[in-house]
């Protein structure tokens, strides 16, 4: 999909909205409850939920964008739309380049087969052809530092080993645009350091990065720019420091407000007979 | 082949062989299990129908097996694939990849099992005096291709629909195993069915002309021609229906699962 957005833009969202209908189908998923709720079922009543509301966003080629915001603000939905996993309800997504979405490490790993076999399949799943995957497999194995465990069935793996292999595959699939959702902190301190260095390496090679995280320290470390999502809308945009500070200040203000409310409540209770 | 098609093909290959490997891993008899089940089923049906009920068909055992093996591919694929998308929800929600590889790899995996059972059938035929014939070289790949297209069309349709309508898993199980099986000339040849039902069975049931085609090939050395028309028509119809419905519905998979 190369189009009108211009050569220096890697990823563009234009007026993207995503609505989920929290339908009553769930409540009426069997015959009995369907009959019990027949009027509602027939009227097809749905509670609409707006996950993203008219979001427009441009990520320039080689840029690294951080997306922050509270839980349920639409960060992951944004990433899923960018990755092509789910289509937007309205609006348009344009991607110039190969997008690899890292929404979870080790998706599709099967416990009964070896780490090496899983790594190969996972690499193809994430975007390589089999020939390319075979080529990078030695690098993946080396990066994972799994030693002889690489040829053991993955049910033998500790969760740390599992994620190490997952991360190793993910960073070796040669994306042009890499989407990362909260998967940076894996393994021990030493392995984390190695992952961070690798991400920096990808950036210096011109890979476009979109990072969703709750770790406010990693945003200024990795990103050139950040946006704040709240209730499905972009409410702030700017340098990472600026956006993170603004966001944290608001969270603190909110917390202070809550504490104050609670104190007032206590006072009110104490006064009441 | 462009990159997307190449990757879909590679995924299909990797998943098919992963399933094969998983099936035989840590079992003593391994591949033999793929043969034991249909052979045992065939033996039981043979004894009951040929010896007890005394069905009057020449070489009944071979007539039975020539249809039972391809039928097993069909039935297993449908029952296993109807939940292909539903049971892989976690993966579909996290990674974007050509999702049709999920049911197709199961169809192919079971197709490999079927292909591996053909030599056994050929040996049994040869023992009874049906020597291998050059028409088999054309007929076997031809019939496999028709059956593969038919199965893939159907499973793409039912697996997509199952994401929104989970009853389909039970429906498929019941319909294919309890109804479709008996309405297809598997445990009986079409020739003993009264004439008035003939055309109905052939016209409405693609598997009828297909299994009869397999019989014609192995027992009469005939590559089925016009008689396969219903199977071909249904295969084409389901291929269109399957791909259209999949295209229509797959965008919503990640949200619905």
HADDOCK unambig.tbl for C-alpha pairs under 7 A between the chains (distance, minus, plus):
assign (segid A and resid 83 and name CA) (segid B and resid 96 and name CA) 6.68 0.50 0.50
assign (segid A and resid 84 and name CA) (segid B and resid 96 and name CA) 6.20 0.50 0.50
assign (segid A and resid 85 and name CA) (segid B and resid 93 and name CA) 6.62 0.50 0.50
assign (segid A and resid 85 and name CA) (segid B and resid 95 and name CA) 6.57 0.50 0.50
assign (segid A and resid 85 and name CA) (segid B and resid 96 and name CA) 5.07 0.50 0.50
assign (segid A and resid 85 and name CA) (segid B and resid 254 and name CA) 6.54 0.50 0.50
assign (segid A and resid 86 and name CA) (segid B and resid 251 and name CA) 6.04 0.50 0.50
assign (segid A and resid 86 and name CA) (segid B and resid 252 and name CA) 6.78 0.50 0.50
assign (segid A and resid 86 and name CA) (segid B and resid 254 and name CA) 5.97 0.50 0.50
assign (segid A and resid 86 and name CA) (segid B and resid 255 and name CA) 6.98 0.50 0.50
assign (segid A and resid 87 and name CA) (segid B and resid 251 and name CA) 6.16 0.50 0.50
assign (segid A and resid 101 and name CA) (segid B and resid 95 and name CA) 6.79 0.50 0.50
assign (segid A and resid 103 and name CA) (segid B and resid 94 and name CA) 5.75 0.50 0.50
assign (segid A and resid 104 and name CA) (segid B and resid 94 and name CA) 6.43 0.50 0.50
assign (segid A and resid 107 and name CA) (segid B and resid 91 and name CA) 5.96 0.50 0.50
assign (segid A and resid 108 and name CA) (segid B and resid 91 and name CA) 6.04 0.50 0.50
assign (segid A and resid 121 and name CA) (segid B and resid 14 and name CA) 6.59 0.50 0.50
assign (segid A and resid 124 and name CA) (segid B and resid 7 and name CA) 6.84 0.50 0.50
assign (segid A and resid 124 and name CA) (segid B and resid 11 and name CA) 6.65 0.50 0.50
assign (segid A and resid 125 and name CA) (segid B and resid 97 and name CA) 6.17 0.50 0.50
assign (segid A and resid 126 and name CA) (segid B and resid 95 and name CA) 6.95 0.50 0.50
assign (segid A and resid 128 and name CA) (segid B and resid 7 and name CA) 6.96 0.50 0.50
assign (segid A and resid 129 and name CA) (segid B and resid 6 and name CA) 6.66 0.50 0.50
assign (segid A and resid 129 and name CA) (segid B and resid 7 and name CA) 5.01 0.50 0.50
assign (segid A and resid 129 and name CA) (segid B and resid 10 and name CA) 6.65 0.50 0.50
assign (segid A and resid 130 and name CA) (segid B and resid 10 and name CA) 5.76 0.50 0.50
